[in-house]
Structures are given as C-alpha cells and as structure tokens.
C-alpha cells in the first residue's frame, strides 16, 4: 500500500487523473487535500505492516494507532461524508467490521509481544 501511495504521487506528475479511494474518501488527483490525506493514511498502514512483519519493538503501538485512526476515519466517513457531499443516503463502511477485530487482536498480543525474550 505504501508503494502504491508513493507511486500515485509519481504517476500524477505525468498523468492528470490518478484515482485514489480509501475508507469512503475518494479523489481524482494525488495533489489535493483529500489525495494527500489518503496517501498519508496509506503510508501509516504500510509503516504499521512493516513494523509488525519485522517485529519491531514499537510495532504494537504503531498498529494500535493505525487501527484507531482507521476506525475514526470510518466513523467520520459514515456520519460526515453524507452531509458534506450532499448525499441523502447513509453508507455503511464494511472496513470497520475488520478494523475492530484487528484492534482487539493487537490488544490481545501486546503483552506477549512486549515480553518476548531475545535469543
């Protein structure tokens, strides 16, 4: 996801339209407020995945931040976007159904992660 975020910035230098969408927010250009916001969230997710994959000491904290930010963005997308975009229908974001168990799993493994003995 991080590679796609950086790639979209580079591609948008040569191509006028680069479609980005995450958690209900979408844009046609990477160099807009929404585009930079989406790219920052994608980079946060990539950093959390990298930290968890390579078992970095601060990986749990970064993953918790990633989950909380994702849940907050989904909630904002649920309640703020329909009113600000002029849409008259409610859109339920399915991503939140995966973000909540992700946060719970990260909480569950935090103690084990922090108390690993190095060999």
VEXVEXBA-544327 format. One record per residue: residue number from 1; x, y, z of N, C-alpha, C, O, CB in turn. Coordinates in nm, 2 decimals. Each point is the difference from the previous one (the first is absolute). Glycine has a CB too. Layout:
+-----+--------+--------+--------+--------+--------+--------+--------+--------+--------+--------+--------+--------+--------+--------+--------+
:   i :    n_x :    n_y :    n_z :   ca_x :   ca_y :   ca_z :    c_x :    c_y :    c_z :    o_x :    o_y :    o_z :   cb_x :   cb_y :   cb_z :
+-----+--------+--------+--------+--------+--------+--------+--------+--------+--------+--------+--------+--------+--------+--------+--------+
: NUM :      X :      Y :      Z :      X :      Y :      Z :      X :      Y :      Z :      X :      Y :      Z :      X :      Y :      Z :
...
+-----+--------+--------+--------+--------+--------+--------+--------+--------+--------+--------+--------+--------+--------+--------+--------+
//
This chain:
+-----+--------+--------+--------+--------+--------+--------+--------+--------+--------+--------+--------+--------+--------+--------+--------+
:   i :    n_x :    n_y :    n_z :   ca_x :   ca_y :   ca_z :    c_x :    c_y :    c_z :    o_x :    o_y :    o_z :   cb_x :   cb_y :   cb_z :
+-----+--------+--------+--------+--------+--------+--------+--------+--------+--------+--------+--------+--------+--------+--------+--------+
:   1 :   0.08 :  -0.12 :   0.00 :  -0.08 :   0.12 :   0.00 :   0.09 :   0.12 :   0.00 :  -0.04 :   0.10 :  -0.06 :  -0.14 :  -0.22 :   0.18 :
:   2 :   0.29 :   0.12 :  -0.05 :   0.09 :   0.11 :   0.00 :   0.06 :   0.03 :  -0.13 :   0.02 :   0.11 :  -0.04 :   0.03 :  -0.16 :   0.28 :
:   3 :  -0.02 :  -0.06 :  -0.31 :   0.06 :   0.01 :  -0.14 :  -0.10 :   0.06 :  -0.09 :   0.03 :   0.09 :  -0.08 :   0.11 :  -0.29 :   0.12 :
:   4 :  -0.27 :   0.17 :  -0.03 :  -0.10 :   0.06 :  -0.08 :  -0.02 :   0.14 :   0.03 :  -0.03 :   0.08 :  -0.09 :  -0.09 :  -0.30 :   0.08 :
:   5 :   0.13 :   0.26 :   0.14 :  -0.01 :   0.14 :   0.04 :   0.11 :   0.09 :  -0.06 :  -0.03 :   0.10 :  -0.06 :  -0.08 :  -0.17 :   0.27 :
:   6 :   0.23 :   0.02 :  -0.20 :   0.11 :   0.07 :  -0.07 :  -0.01 :   0.00 :  -0.15 :   0.03 :   0.10 :  -0.07 :   0.12 :  -0.16 :   0.27 :
:   7 :  -0.19 :  -0.05 :  -0.25 :  -0.02 :  -0.02 :  -0.15 :  -0.10 :   0.10 :  -0.05 :   0.01 :   0.05 :  -0.11 :   0.05 :  -0.29 :   0.13 :
:   8 :  -0.17 :   0.26 :   0.06 :  -0.11 :   0.09 :  -0.05 :   0.05 :   0.14 :   0.00 :  -0.04 :   0.08 :  -0.09 :  -0.13 :  -0.23 :   0.18 :
:   9 :   0.26 :   0.19 :   0.00 :   0.06 :   0.13 :  -0.01 :   0.09 :   0.02 :  -0.12 :  -0.01 :   0.11 :  -0.07 :   0.00 :  -0.10 :   0.32 :
:  10 :   0.09 :  -0.11 :  -0.28 :   0.08 :   0.01 :  -0.12 :  -0.08 :  -0.01 :  -0.13 :   0.03 :   0.08 :  -0.09 :   0.16 :  -0.19 :   0.22 :
:  11 :  -0.28 :   0.02 :  -0.13 :  -0.08 :  -0.01 :  -0.13 :  -0.08 :   0.13 :  -0.02 :  -0.02 :   0.04 :  -0.12 :   0.00 :  -0.29 :   0.16 :
:  12 :  -0.03 :   0.31 :   0.06 :  -0.08 :   0.12 :  -0.01 :   0.08 :   0.12 :  -0.06 :  -0.06 :   0.10 :  -0.04 :  -0.09 :  -0.18 :   0.23 :
:  13 :   0.28 :   0.07 :  -0.19 :   0.08 :   0.10 :  -0.06 :  -0.01 :   0.00 :  -0.16 :   0.01 :   0.10 :  -0.06 :   0.15 :  -0.11 :   0.26 :
:  14 :  -0.19 :  -0.11 :  -0.25 :   0.00 :  -0.03 :  -0.14 :  -0.14 :  -0.02 :  -0.06 :  -0.03 :   0.03 :  -0.12 :   0.25 :  -0.12 :   0.14 :
:  15 :  -0.31 :   0.04 :   0.07 :  -0.14 :  -0.03 :  -0.04 :  -0.09 :   0.09 :   0.08 :   0.01 :   0.01 :   0.12 :   0.05 :  -0.25 :  -0.18 :
:  16 :  -0.16 :   0.31 :  -0.01 :  -0.08 :   0.09 :   0.08 :  -0.10 :  -0.06 :   0.10 :  -0.03 :   0.06 :   0.10 :   0.05 :   0.09 :  -0.30 :
:  17 :  -0.07 :  -0.27 :   0.18 :  -0.09 :  -0.06 :   0.09 :   0.05 :  -0.13 :   0.06 :   0.04 :  -0.09 :  -0.08 :  -0.22 :   0.19 :  -0.06 :
:  18 :   0.19 :  -0.10 :   0.27 :   0.04 :  -0.12 :   0.07 :  -0.11 :  -0.02 :   0.11 :  -0.01 :   0.08 :   0.09 :   0.27 :  -0.05 :  -0.13 :
:  19 :  -0.34 :  -0.13 :   0.02 :  -0.11 :  -0.03 :   0.09 :   0.05 :  -0.06 :   0.13 :   0.07 :  -0.11 :   0.00 :  -0.22 :   0.08 :  -0.19 :
:  20 :   0.12 :   0.09 :   0.30 :   0.04 :  -0.05 :   0.14 :  -0.13 :  -0.01 :   0.08 :  -0.09 :   0.09 :  -0.01 :   0.32 :   0.02 :   0.00 :
:  21 :  -0.24 :  -0.22 :   0.08 :  -0.12 :  -0.01 :   0.09 :   0.04 :  -0.09 :   0.12 :   0.06 :  -0.10 :  -0.02 :  -0.22 :   0.12 :  -0.18 :
:  22 :   0.11 :   0.02 :   0.31 :   0.03 :  -0.07 :   0.13 :  -0.11 :   0.04 :   0.10 :  -0.01 :   0.12 :   0.03 :   0.26 :  -0.14 :  -0.08 :
:  23 :  -0.31 :  -0.08 :   0.11 :  -0.10 :   0.03 :   0.11 :  -0.11 :   0.09 :  -0.04 :  -0.05 :   0.08 :   0.08 :   0.23 :  -0.12 :   0.08 :
:  24 :  -0.22 :   0.04 :  -0.29 :  -0.11 :   0.09 :  -0.04 :   0.05 :   0.13 :  -0.06 :  -0.08 :   0.07 :  -0.06 :  -0.06 :  -0.18 :   0.23 :
:  25 :   0.26 :   0.15 :  -0.14 :   0.05 :   0.13 :  -0.06 :   0.06 :  -0.03 :  -0.14 :   0.08 :  -0.10 :  -0.01 :  -0.04 :   0.19 :   0.25 :
:  26 :  -0.07 :  -0.01 :  -0.33 :   0.06 :  -0.03 :  -0.14 :   0.03 :   0.13 :  -0.07 :  -0.05 :   0.11 :   0.03 :  -0.08 :  -0.32 :  -0.04 :
:  27 :   0.23 :   0.21 :  -0.08 :   0.04 :   0.11 :  -0.07 :   0.06 :  -0.04 :  -0.13 :   0.03 :  -0.12 :  -0.02 :   0.02 :   0.24 :   0.23 :
:  28 :  -0.04 :  -0.03 :  -0.31 :   0.05 :  -0.03 :  -0.13 :   0.15 :   0.05 :  -0.01 :   0.06 :  -0.03 :  -0.11 :  -0.29 :   0.05 :   0.01 :
:  29 :   0.28 :   0.05 :   0.19 :   0.14 :   0.05 :   0.00 :   0.07 :  -0.02 :   0.13 :  -0.06 :   0.01 :   0.11 :  -0.01 :   0.15 :  -0.29 :
:  30 :   0.19 :  -0.20 :   0.17 :   0.08 :  -0.02 :   0.12 :   0.04 :   0.13 :   0.07 :   0.03 :   0.00 :   0.12 :   0.06 :  -0.21 :  -0.22 :
:  31 :  -0.08 :   0.32 :   0.03 :   0.04 :   0.13 :   0.05 :  -0.12 :   0.08 :   0.04 :  -0.02 :   0.11 :  -0.05 :   0.23 :  -0.12 :  -0.09 :
:  32 :  -0.29 :  -0.04 :   0.22 :  -0.12 :   0.07 :   0.06 :   0.00 :  -0.03 :   0.15 :   0.07 :  -0.08 :   0.05 :  -0.20 :   0.08 :  -0.27 :
:  33 :   0.05 :   0.07 :   0.29 :  -0.01 :  -0.02 :   0.15 :  -0.04 :  -0.14 :   0.03 :   0.06 :  -0.07 :   0.08 :  -0.12 :   0.31 :  -0.05 :
:  34 :  -0.04 :  -0.29 :  -0.10 :  -0.05 :  -0.14 :   0.02 :   0.11 :  -0.10 :  -0.05 :   0.02 :  -0.10 :   0.06 :  -0.26 :   0.18 :  -0.09 :
:  35 :   0.30 :  -0.05 :  -0.08 :   0.10 :  -0.09 :  -0.05 :   0.12 :  -0.01 :   0.09 :   0.05 :  -0.11 :   0.03 :  -0.12 :   0.17 :  -0.26 :
:  36 :   0.12 :   0.05 :   0.29 :   0.11 :  -0.01 :   0.09 :  -0.05 :  -0.07 :   0.13 :   0.08 :  -0.07 :   0.06 :   0.02 :   0.29 :  -0.15 :
:  37 :  -0.22 :  -0.20 :   0.13 :  -0.05 :  -0.07 :   0.12 :  -0.01 :  -0.15 :  -0.02 :   0.05 :  -0.07 :   0.09 :  -0.19 :   0.28 :  -0.04 :
:  38 :   0.10 :  -0.25 :  -0.17 :  -0.01 :  -0.14 :  -0.03 :   0.14 :  -0.06 :   0.00 :   0.02 :  -0.11 :   0.05 :  -0.23 :   0.14 :  -0.18 :
:  39 :   0.30 :   0.04 :   0.07 :   0.14 :  -0.05 :  -0.01 :   0.06 :  -0.01 :   0.13 :   0.08 :  -0.10 :   0.03 :  -0.06 :   0.20 :  -0.25 :
:  40 :  -0.04 :   0.00 :   0.31 :   0.05 :  -0.01 :   0.14 :  -0.05 :  -0.12 :   0.07 :   0.07 :  -0.07 :   0.07 :  -0.05 :   0.32 :  -0.07 :
:  41 :  -0.15 :  -0.28 :  -0.01 :  -0.06 :  -0.12 :   0.06 :   0.06 :  -0.13 :  -0.05 :   0.03 :  -0.09 :   0.07 :  -0.24 :   0.22 :  -0.03 :
:  42 :   0.23 :  -0.13 :  -0.17 :   0.06 :  -0.12 :  -0.07 :   0.14 :  -0.02 :   0.05 :   0.05 :  -0.11 :   0.03 :  -0.19 :   0.15 :  -0.23 :
:  43 :   0.22 :   0.07 :   0.22 :   0.14 :  -0.01 :   0.05 :   0.00 :  -0.05 :   0.15 :   0.09 :  -0.07 :   0.04 :  -0.02 :   0.25 :  -0.20 :
:  44 :  -0.17 :  -0.13 :   0.24 :  -0.01 :  -0.05 :   0.13 :  -0.03 :  -0.15 :   0.01 :   0.06 :  -0.07 :   0.08 :  -0.14 :   0.30 :  -0.01 :
:  45 :  -0.01 :  -0.27 :  -0.16 :  -0.03 :  -0.15 :   0.00 :   0.13 :  -0.08 :  -0.05 :   0.02 :  -0.10 :   0.05 :  -0.26 :   0.16 :  -0.10 :
:  46 :   0.31 :   0.00 :  -0.04 :   0.12 :  -0.07 :  -0.05 :   0.10 :  -0.01 :   0.11 :   0.07 :  -0.10 :   0.02 :  -0.11 :   0.18 :  -0.26 :
:  47 :   0.06 :   0.03 :   0.31 :   0.10 :   0.00 :   0.11 :  -0.04 :  -0.10 :   0.11 :   0.08 :  -0.06 :   0.06 :  -0.03 :   0.30 :  -0.11 :
:  48 :  -0.18 :  -0.24 :   0.09 :  -0.05 :  -0.10 :   0.10 :   0.03 :  -0.14 :  -0.05 :   0.04 :  -0.09 :   0.08 :  -0.22 :   0.25 :   0.00 :
:  49 :   0.15 :  -0.19 :  -0.21 :   0.02 :  -0.14 :  -0.05 :   0.15 :  -0.03 :   0.00 :   0.03 :  -0.11 :   0.04 :  -0.24 :   0.13 :  -0.18 :
:  50 :   0.29 :   0.07 :   0.10 :   0.15 :  -0.02 :   0.00 :   0.05 :  -0.03 :   0.14 :   0.07 :  -0.09 :   0.03 :  -0.05 :   0.24 :  -0.23 :
:  51 :  -0.07 :  -0.07 :   0.30 :   0.04 :  -0.02 :   0.14 :  -0.04 :  -0.13 :   0.06 :   0.07 :  -0.07 :   0.07 :  -0.08 :   0.32 :  -0.04 :
:  52 :  -0.12 :  -0.29 :  -0.06 :  -0.04 :  -0.13 :   0.04 :   0.07 :  -0.12 :  -0.06 :   0.03 :  -0.09 :   0.06 :  -0.25 :   0.20 :  -0.02 :
:  53 :   0.24 :  -0.09 :  -0.17 :   0.07 :  -0.11 :  -0.08 :   0.14 :  -0.03 :   0.05 :   0.04 :  -0.11 :   0.02 :  -0.18 :   0.17 :  -0.22 :
:  54 :   0.21 :   0.05 :   0.23 :   0.14 :  -0.02 :   0.04 :   0.02 :   0.01 :   0.15 :   0.11 :   0.01 :   0.05 :  -0.05 :   0.09 :  -0.26 :
:  55 :  -0.17 :  -0.11 :   0.28 :  -0.01 :  -0.01 :   0.15 :   0.08 :   0.11 :   0.07 :   0.09 :  -0.02 :   0.09 :  -0.11 :  -0.22 :  -0.12 :
:  56 :  -0.01 :   0.36 :  -0.01 :   0.07 :   0.12 :   0.06 :  -0.06 :   0.02 :   0.14 :  -0.11 :  -0.03 :   0.03 :   0.15 :   0.14 :  -0.26 :
:  57 :   0.04 :  -0.05 :   0.32 :  -0.04 :   0.01 :   0.14 :  -0.13 :   0.09 :   0.01 :  -0.08 :  -0.02 :   0.09 :   0.32 :  -0.01 :  -0.02 :
:  58 :  -0.25 :   0.13 :  -0.15 :  -0.12 :   0.10 :   0.00 :  -0.11 :  -0.04 :  -0.09 :  -0.09 :   0.08 :  -0.02 :   0.25 :   0.09 :   0.08 :
:  59 :  -0.16 :  -0.29 :  -0.11 :  -0.10 :  -0.05 :  -0.10 :  -0.14 :   0.00 :   0.06 :  -0.10 :   0.04 :  -0.07 :   0.27 :  -0.17 :  -0.04 :
:  60 :  -0.19 :   0.09 :   0.23 :  -0.13 :  -0.01 :   0.06 :  -0.06 :   0.14 :   0.02 :  -0.12 :   0.02 :  -0.03 :   0.18 :  -0.23 :   0.15 :
:  61 :   0.02 :   0.31 :  -0.08 :  -0.05 :   0.13 :   0.02 :  -0.04 :   0.06 :  -0.14 :  -0.10 :   0.07 :  -0.01 :   0.25 :  -0.04 :   0.22 :
:  62 :  -0.07 :  -0.05 :  -0.31 :  -0.03 :   0.05 :  -0.13 :  -0.13 :  -0.07 :  -0.06 :  -0.08 :   0.07 :  -0.06 :   0.33 :  -0.02 :   0.02 :
:  63 :  -0.26 :  -0.18 :   0.07 :  -0.12 :  -0.07 :  -0.05 :  -0.12 :   0.05 :   0.07 :  -0.11 :   0.01 :  -0.06 :   0.25 :  -0.21 :   0.01 :
:  64 :  -0.13 :   0.23 :   0.18 :  -0.12 :   0.06 :   0.07 :  -0.04 :   0.13 :  -0.05 :  -0.12 :   0.03 :  -0.02 :   0.19 :  -0.15 :   0.22 :
:  65 :   0.03 :   0.21 :  -0.23 :  -0.02 :   0.13 :  -0.06 :  -0.07 :  -0.02 :  -0.14 :  -0.10 :   0.07 :  -0.03 :   0.30 :   0.03 :   0.15 :
:  66 :  -0.15 :  -0.19 :  -0.20 :  -0.06 :  -0.03 :  -0.13 :  -0.14 :  -0.04 :   0.02 :  -0.09 :   0.04 :  -0.08 :   0.31 :  -0.11 :  -0.01 :
:  67 :  -0.25 :  -0.02 :   0.18 :  -0.14 :  -0.05 :   0.02 :  -0.09 :   0.11 :   0.05 :  -0.11 :   0.02 :  -0.05 :   0.20 :  -0.25 :   0.10 :
:  68 :  -0.05 :   0.31 :   0.04 :  -0.08 :   0.11 :   0.05 :  -0.03 :   0.11 :  -0.10 :  -0.11 :   0.05 :  -0.02 :   0.21 :  -0.10 :   0.25 :
:  69 :   0.01 :   0.08 :  -0.31 :  -0.02 :   0.10 :  -0.11 :  -0.10 :  -0.06 :  -0.10 :  -0.08 :   0.08 :  -0.05 :   0.32 :   0.01 :   0.09 :
:  70 :  -0.22 :  -0.22 :  -0.08 :  -0.09 :  -0.06 :  -0.09 :  -0.15 :   0.00 :   0.04 :  -0.09 :   0.03 :  -0.07 :   0.28 :  -0.17 :   0.00 :
:  71 :  -0.21 :   0.11 :   0.20 :  -0.13 :   0.00 :   0.06 :  -0.06 :   0.14 :   0.00 :  -0.12 :   0.02 :  -0.04 :   0.17 :  -0.22 :   0.18 :
:  72 :   0.03 :   0.30 :  -0.10 :  -0.05 :   0.14 :   0.00 :  -0.03 :   0.05 :  -0.14 :  -0.10 :   0.07 :  -0.02 :   0.24 :  -0.03 :   0.22 :
:  73 :  -0.06 :  -0.08 :  -0.30 :  -0.03 :   0.04 :  -0.14 :  -0.13 :  -0.06 :  -0.05 :  -0.08 :   0.06 :  -0.07 :   0.33 :  -0.03 :   0.03 :
:  74 :  -0.27 :  -0.16 :   0.08 :  -0.12 :  -0.07 :  -0.05 :  -0.12 :   0.06 :   0.07 :  -0.10 :   0.02 :  -0.07 :   0.23 :  -0.23 :   0.04 :
:  75 :  -0.12 :   0.25 :   0.15 :  -0.12 :   0.06 :   0.07 :  -0.02 :   0.14 :  -0.06 :  -0.12 :   0.04 :  -0.02 :   0.17 :  -0.16 :   0.23 :
:  76 :   0.06 :   0.19 :  -0.24 :  -0.02 :   0.13 :  -0.07 :  -0.06 :  -0.02 :  -0.13 :  -0.09 :   0.08 :  -0.05 :   0.28 :   0.02 :   0.17 :
:  77 :  -0.15 :  -0.20 :  -0.19 :  -0.06 :  -0.03 :  -0.13 :  -0.14 :  -0.03 :   0.00 :  -0.08 :   0.03 :  -0.08 :   0.30 :  -0.11 :   0.01 :
:  78 :  -0.26 :   0.01 :   0.18 :  -0.14 :  -0.04 :   0.02 :  -0.09 :   0.12 :   0.02 :  -0.11 :   0.01 :  -0.05 :   0.18 :  -0.23 :   0.14 :
:  79 :  -0.03 :   0.31 :   0.00 :  -0.09 :   0.11 :   0.04 :   0.03 :   0.13 :  -0.06 :  -0.09 :   0.08 :  -0.01 :   0.08 :  -0.20 :   0.22 :
:  80 :   0.13 :   0.15 :  -0.25 :   0.03 :   0.14 :  -0.05 :  -0.01 :   0.00 :  -0.15 :  -0.06 :   0.10 :  -0.06 :   0.21 :  -0.07 :   0.25 :
:  81 :  -0.10 :  -0.13 :  -0.26 :  -0.01 :   0.01 :  -0.15 :  -0.14 :   0.01 :  -0.06 :  -0.01 :   0.08 :  -0.09 :   0.22 :  -0.21 :   0.09 :
:  82 :  -0.31 :   0.06 :   0.05 :  -0.13 :   0.01 :  -0.06 :  -0.05 :   0.15 :   0.01 :  -0.08 :   0.04 :  -0.09 :   0.03 :  -0.28 :   0.15 :
:  83 :   0.08 :   0.31 :   0.05 :  -0.05 :   0.13 :   0.01 :   0.08 :   0.11 :  -0.07 :  -0.05 :   0.09 :  -0.06 :  -0.04 :  -0.16 :   0.28 :
:  84 :   0.22 :   0.04 :  -0.23 :   0.09 :   0.10 :  -0.06 :  -0.01 :  -0.01 :  -0.16 :   0.02 :   0.10 :  -0.07 :   0.13 :  -0.10 :   0.28 :
:  85 :  -0.17 :  -0.12 :  -0.26 :   0.00 :  -0.02 :  -0.14 :  -0.14 :   0.02 :  -0.06 :  -0.02 :  -0.01 :  -0.12 :   0.21 :  -0.15 :   0.15 :
:  86 :  -0.29 :   0.18 :   0.05 :  -0.14 :   0.03 :  -0.05 :  -0.07 :  -0.13 :  -0.03 :  -0.10 :   0.01 :  -0.07 :   0.18 :   0.21 :  -0.02 :
:  87 :  -0.03 :  -0.33 :   0.13 :  -0.07 :  -0.13 :  -0.03 :  -0.11 :  -0.02 :   0.11 :   0.02 :   0.04 :   0.11 :   0.19 :  -0.14 :  -0.21 :
:  88 :  -0.32 :   0.04 :   0.06 :  -0.11 :  -0.02 :   0.09 :  -0.02 :  -0.14 :   0.04 :  -0.10 :  -0.04 :   0.05 :  -0.01 :   0.23 :  -0.16 :
:  89 :   0.22 :  -0.27 :   0.10 :  -0.01 :  -0.14 :   0.04 :   0.12 :  -0.03 :   0.09 :   0.10 :   0.06 :   0.00 :  -0.22 :  -0.13 :  -0.21 :
:  90 :   0.09 :  -0.03 :   0.30 :   0.10 :  -0.04 :   0.10 :   0.08 :  -0.12 :  -0.06 :  -0.05 :  -0.09 :  -0.05 :  -0.09 :   0.17 :   0.24 :
:  91 :   0.28 :  -0.07 :  -0.18 :   0.08 :  -0.10 :  -0.06 :   0.08 :  -0.06 :   0.12 :   0.08 :   0.06 :   0.06 :  -0.06 :   0.06 :  -0.28 :
:  92 :  -0.04 :  -0.25 :   0.24 :   0.07 :  -0.08 :   0.10 :   0.14 :  -0.05 :  -0.05 :   0.00 :  -0.06 :  -0.10 :  -0.22 :   0.00 :   0.21 :
:  93 :   0.33 :   0.10 :  -0.04 :   0.13 :  -0.05 :  -0.04 :   0.03 :  -0.13 :   0.06 :   0.00 :  -0.02 :   0.12 :   0.08 :   0.26 :  -0.14 :
:  94 :  -0.06 :  -0.34 :  -0.07 :   0.03 :  -0.14 :   0.05 :   0.14 :  -0.01 :   0.06 :   0.03 :  -0.10 :   0.07 :  -0.18 :   0.02 :  -0.25 :
:  95 :   0.24 :   0.17 :   0.15 :   0.13 :   0.00 :   0.05 :   0.01 :   0.00 :   0.15 :   0.08 :  -0.06 :   0.07 :   0.00 :   0.17 :  -0.27 :
:  96 :  -0.18 :  -0.05 :   0.26 :   0.00 :   0.01 :   0.15 :  -0.03 :  -0.14 :   0.06 :   0.04 :  -0.02 :   0.12 :  -0.12 :   0.25 :  -0.14 :
:  97 :   0.02 :  -0.32 :  -0.05 :  -0.02 :  -0.14 :   0.05 :   0.13 :  -0.07 :   0.00 :   0.01 :  -0.10 :   0.08 :  -0.24 :   0.10 :  -0.17 :
:  98 :   0.33 :   0.04 :   0.02 :   0.13 :  -0.06 :   0.01 :   0.10 :   0.07 :   0.09 :   0.09 :  -0.06 :   0.06 :  -0.13 :  -0.03 :  -0.29 :
:  99 :   0.02 :   0.22 :   0.24 :   0.09 :   0.09 :   0.09 :  -0.02 :  -0.03 :   0.15 :   0.09 :   0.00 :   0.07 :  -0.09 :   0.17 :  -0.25 :
: 100 :  -0.12 :  -0.20 :   0.22 :  -0.03 :  -0.02 :   0.14 :   0.06 :  -0.13 :   0.05 :   0.07 :   0.00 :   0.10 :  -0.28 :   0.13 :  -0.12 :
: 101 :   0.20 :  -0.24 :  -0.06 :   0.07 :  -0.13 :   0.05 :   0.15 :   0.02 :  -0.01 :   0.07 :  -0.06 :   0.07 :  -0.27 :  -0.07 :  -0.15 :
: 102 :   0.25 :   0.21 :  -0.02 :   0.14 :   0.02 :  -0.01 :   0.05 :   0.07 :   0.12 :   0.11 :  -0.04 :   0.06 :  -0.13 :   0.06 :  -0.31 :
: 103 :  -0.05 :   0.08 :   0.30 :   0.04 :   0.07 :   0.12 :   0.00 :  -0.09 :   0.12 :   0.08 :   0.00 :   0.09 :  -0.17 :   0.22 :  -0.18 :
: 104 :  -0.02 :  -0.30 :   0.10 :  -0.01 :  -0.10 :   0.11 :   0.11 :  -0.10 :   0.00 :   0.06 :  -0.03 :   0.11 :  -0.31 :   0.06 :  -0.11 :
: 105 :   0.29 :  -0.08 :  -0.11 :   0.11 :  -0.09 :  -0.02 :   0.14 :   0.06 :   0.04 :   0.08 :  -0.06 :   0.07 :  -0.21 :  -0.06 :  -0.25 :
: 106 :   0.15 :   0.25 :   0.14 :   0.12 :   0.07 :   0.04 :   0.00 :   0.02 :   0.15 :   0.11 :  -0.02 :   0.06 :  -0.10 :   0.13 :  -0.28 :
: 107 :  -0.12 :  -0.08 :   0.28 :   0.00 :   0.01 :   0.15 :   0.03 :  -0.13 :   0.07 :   0.07 :  -0.01 :   0.10 :  -0.24 :   0.19 :  -0.12 :
: 108 :   0.12 :  -0.29 :  -0.04 :   0.02 :  -0.13 :   0.06 :   0.14 :  -0.05 :  -0.01 :   0.05 :  -0.06 :   0.10 :  -0.28 :   0.01 :  -0.17 :
: 109 :   0.30 :   0.08 :  -0.04 :   0.14 :  -0.05 :  -0.01 :   0.10 :   0.10 :   0.06 :   0.12 :  -0.02 :  -0.01 :  -0.19 :  -0.10 :  -0.19 :
: 110 :   0.03 :   0.24 :   0.25 :   0.09 :   0.10 :   0.04 :   0.09 :  -0.05 :   0.12 :   0.12 :   0.02 :   0.00 :  -0.28 :   0.15 :  -0.07 :
: 111 :   0.11 :  -0.24 :   0.16 :   0.07 :  -0.05 :   0.12 :   0.11 :  -0.10 :  -0.05 :   0.12 :   0.01 :   0.04 :  -0.32 :   0.03 :   0.11 :
: 112 :   0.16 :  -0.13 :  -0.23 :   0.09 :  -0.10 :  -0.06 :   0.11 :   0.06 :  -0.08 :   0.12 :  -0.04 :   0.01 :  -0.30 :  -0.13 :  -0.01 :
: 113 :   0.15 :   0.27 :  -0.08 :   0.10 :   0.07 :  -0.08 :   0.10 :   0.08 :   0.08 :   0.12 :  -0.01 :  -0.03 :  -0.30 :   0.03 :  -0.14 :
: 114 :   0.13 :   0.04 :   0.28 :   0.09 :   0.08 :   0.08 :   0.09 :  -0.09 :   0.09 :   0.11 :   0.05 :   0.04 :  -0.27 :   0.13 :  -0.04 :
: 115 :   0.12 :  -0.30 :   0.03 :   0.08 :  -0.08 :   0.09 :   0.07 :  -0.12 :  -0.07 :   0.03 :  -0.10 :   0.06 :  -0.19 :   0.16 :   0.11 :
: 116 :   0.19 :  -0.04 :  -0.30 :   0.08 :  -0.10 :  -0.07 :   0.14 :   0.00 :   0.04 :   0.06 :   0.11 :   0.02 :  -0.21 :  -0.09 :  -0.22 :
: 117 :   0.21 :  -0.13 :   0.22 :   0.14 :  -0.01 :   0.03 :   0.08 :   0.00 :  -0.13 :  -0.03 :  -0.08 :  -0.09 :  -0.02 :  -0.04 :   0.31 :
: 118 :   0.16 :   0.20 :  -0.22 :   0.08 :  -0.01 :  -0.12 :   0.10 :  -0.11 :   0.01 :   0.06 :  -0.02 :   0.11 :  -0.09 :   0.27 :  -0.15 :
: 119 :   0.06 :  -0.32 :  -0.07 :   0.09 :  -0.12 :   0.01 :   0.14 :   0.05 :  -0.04 :   0.09 :  -0.08 :  -0.01 :  -0.28 :  -0.08 :  -0.04 :
+-----+--------+--------+--------+--------+--------+--------+--------+--------+--------+--------+--------+--------+--------+--------+--------+
//
